[in-house]
Amino acid sequence: MIYLDHAATTRPCPEALAAMADAQERCWGNPSAIYGPGRQAKALLESARRTVAGALNASPGEILFTSGGCRGI
């Protein structure tokens, strides 16, 4: 397992901040919803999952994004 929780101690790089701002502005929907903004958010989330999986030589199904310290299981 690779645990990447540096949110409390690591300053995000400018590229990460720009990507987050863009996603929050364009893809604000609930990725579990079936309406248009939700589908757009889900597509962006799945793209990010594939990117992270590729960088870690993992399968996308092995990548879990969580927030607030939960395990997301």
Residue pairs with C-beta under 8 A, 6 or more apart in sequence:
2 56
5 69
12 20
23 41
23 44
26 40
26 44
27 37
27 40
27 41
27 44
28 37
28 41
29 35
29 36
29 37
29 38
29 39
29 40
29 41
30 37
30 38
30 41
31 38
31 41
31 42
31 45
32 38
32 42
33 39
45 65
46 60
48 65
49 60
49 63
49 65
50 60
52 58
52 63
53 59
53 60
53 62
53 63
56 63
64 71
64 72
64 73
65 72
66 72
